Amino acid sequence: MGAHRSIEGRTVCVTGASSGIGKAIAEHLGGLGAHVFLAGRSEAPMLESADVIRAAGGRADVSVFDVVDIGELQRWVDGAASATGRLDVMVNNAGFGDMGGIVDGDPAVWKVMLDVNVLALAVGCQAAAQAMRATGSEGNIINISSTATLRRDSGMYGATKYAVNCINSTLRDELQDEPIRVTAIKPGVFATNFTRNVPREMVEGLAGAAGITDLDFDDEGKLPQEQIDQMQQAMAPVIGDVQRIAELVDYVVRQPIEVNIEELVIRPQKSMF
């Protein structure tokens, strides 16, 4: 079996890199010497991450766009491969979630979830596989799924993540005779995504237990990062630190190329579901 691979000098693309899981992955791999291409809708936090990466000795490029613009997504992946002559890691992390039911659900919200969580992810996979082939790279495609797929009643959000698992398995089979590995990572409740995976009344209850009484939800039901960090630190056994997910991605992409890790589930110490 081959040796474990170094991160240094490798080309890494991360979608949804302006916050949470994507931000943690980008900064972690960049800190190990990778050339990271960050994509997201909010420029300022990605520029901050780029500074962190460069200070640690890595390289970083920032692109601002919405992954539902599939033409821009394809051009971004192709551009990263063209600029560096390789594409080693593609992390399809960008996602949108709403844990509402079906009867009273909003089809407009469902469409956004399908466009972001399914179509954009599939296009990202396709663009990455083609770029890895074209540059002769030994690559890893990492798709962020969810433990929502371990439940039968996780609604339209869970349905989109079931689709991620299907895409992941299909692509893995298509590429198993090539030096490109495909892995789905299924996080449980972590500090970046628990407001989408947990009902709002439960979030409010957890906040109360953490001593936070004035939650500042935005129009999408998200909380400011500082409140999320407060809750994570106060409720660490049940709300995981996204750095652990970044370290798991690090583990996957260091494996010898002949090691095929199909999927991994990662949860905090205690599971809510």
Summary of the structure (lengths in Angstrom):
residues: 273
radius of gyration: 17.9
end to end distance: 37.5
largest distance: 54.0
contacts: 965
relative contact order: 0.15
helix: 48%
strand: 15%
